[in-house]
Amino acid sequence: MYRQREIVLVPFPYSDLSSTKKRPVLIVSNNKYNEGFNDVVVCVVSSQIHKHDEYSIDLSNNDLEYGILPEKSVIKVHKLFTIDKN
């Protein structure tokens, strides 16, 4: 079950659609939505930090309730997606 505020790894396609790579995302849809629908709403989490990126939110291990990020990251709030739960 996907829960709001969790960071999970999901397969993202390469731009040429030839393959996928697992990438971290933050689940932003609420738990009622997540229970009632076949998809969830997510934001991209990235370790690619750009100095002048005014749309991203810094994310570090201090922000996590549990788990560890391998490196300092950002939540790209301008990169919203819906993903199928299956």
JOWOCOR-V261548 format. One record per backbone hydrogen bond with DSSP energy under -0.5 kcal/mol. NH is the residue of the N-H (numbers start at 0). CO is the residue of the C=O. E is the energy in kcal/mol with one decimal. If there is no record, write none. Layout:
nh = <NH	NH>
co = <CO	CO>
e = <E	E>
//
This chain:
nh = <4	5	7	7	9	11	13	16	20	22	24	25	26	26	27	27	28	33	34	35	36	39	41	42	43	43	44	45	48	49	52	53	55	56	58	62	63	72	73	74	75	75	76	76	78	79	80	82	84>
co = <26	2	5	24	22	20	18	13	11	9	7	42	5	24	25	40	40	29	30	31	32	82	80	25	75	78	23	73	46	47	49	51	52	74	72	59	60	58	45	56	43	73	54	74	75	77	41	39	37>
e = <-2.9	-1.8	-0.5	-2.1	-2.7	-2.7	-2.6	-2.2	-2.5	-2.8	-2.3	-2.6	-2.7	-0.5	-0.6	-2.6	-1.6	-2.5	-2.1	-1.6	-1.6	-2.1	-3.0	-2.1	-0.7	-1.4	-2.1	-2.6	-1.3	-0.6	-1.8	-1.2	-0.7	-2.1	-2.9	-1.8	-1.2	-2.6	-2.7	-2.9	-3.0	-0.6	-0.7	-1.4	-2.3	-0.5	-2.4	-2.5	-2.8>
//
